[in-house]
Amino acid sequence: MAFEGQKKQRRTTTASKRRFPNRRGAEWKGPIVDYKEVDLLRKFLTASSKMMSRKRAGTSAAEQRDIRRAIKRARFMALLPFTGA
């Protein structure tokens, strides 16, 4: 094998940047994502108006669910397009 003499490189874990700012208060429940925040939601769409993946967007699973729900509501209310132009 060609890889026998090489050592495995360890990946160092760094603190990941959160996509949303801390909006923490006394009763903080999570990131506030609303379907009316169209400028924020457009950041999570590709050029062809598809939703970005969690890995590419840098969001957690709970944040991604909130974003997905908000994007779908904004599309239904005609604030965001269903397809790219």
C-alpha positions in Angstrom: 0.0 0.0 0.0 1.2 3.5 -0.8 -0.3 5.0 2.4 1.4 2.7 5.0 4.2 5.1 5.9 2.0 8.2 6.2 0.4 9.2 9.5 -3.3 10.1 9.7 -3.8 13.8 10.1 -6.2 14.8 12.8 -8.7 17.5 12.1 -8.7 20.0 14.8 -12.2 21.2 15.7 -12.8 24.9 16.0 -15.7 26.6 17.4 -18.2 26.9 14.5 -19.7 30.3 13.7 -23.4 30.5 14.3 -25.4 31.8 11.3 -27.7 33.8 13.5 -26.7 36.4 16.1 -27.4 35.7 19.7 -30.8 37.1 20.4 -30.7 35.7 23.9 -32.8 37.2 26.6 -34.6 35.9 29.7 -37.0 33.7 27.7 -34.8 32.9 24.7 -36.4 30.0 22.7 -34.2 30.0 19.6 -33.5 32.0 16.5 -36.3 34.3 15.3 -37.0 33.5 11.7 -40.2 35.0 10.2 -41.6 34.7 6.7 -41.8 38.5 6.5 -38.0 38.8 6.8 -37.5 38.4 3.0 -34.0 39.8 2.9 -32.8 37.2 5.5 -34.6 34.4 3.7 -33.0 35.3 0.4 -29.6 34.6 1.9 -30.6 30.9 2.2 -31.7 30.5 -1.4 -29.5 29.7 -4.3 -29.6 31.6 -7.7 -32.2 29.1 -8.9 -34.4 29.8 -5.8 -33.6 26.4 -4.2 -33.1 26.2 -0.4 -29.5 25.8 0.6 -28.3 22.7 2.5 -27.5 22.9 6.1 -23.9 22.4 5.5 -23.6 25.2 3.0 -25.8 27.6 5.0 -24.1 26.9 8.3 -27.3 26.4 10.3 -28.3 23.8 12.9 -31.1 21.4 12.3 -33.6 23.4 14.3 -32.6 26.6 12.5 -32.9 24.9 9.2 -36.4 23.7 10.0 -37.5 27.2 10.9 -35.9 28.6 7.7 -37.6 26.0 5.6 -41.0 26.7 7.1 -40.5 30.5 6.7 -39.4 30.1 3.1 -42.5 28.0 2.2 -44.8 30.5 3.9 -43.2 33.4 2.1 -43.5 31.6 -1.2 -47.2 31.0 -0.6 -47.7 34.6 0.3 -45.8 35.6 -3.0 -43.0 37.3 -1.1 -40.4 34.9 -2.6 -40.4 33.2 -6.0 -40.9 29.5 -6.5 -38.4 29.4 -9.3 -35.4 31.5 -10.3 -35.7 34.0 -13.1 
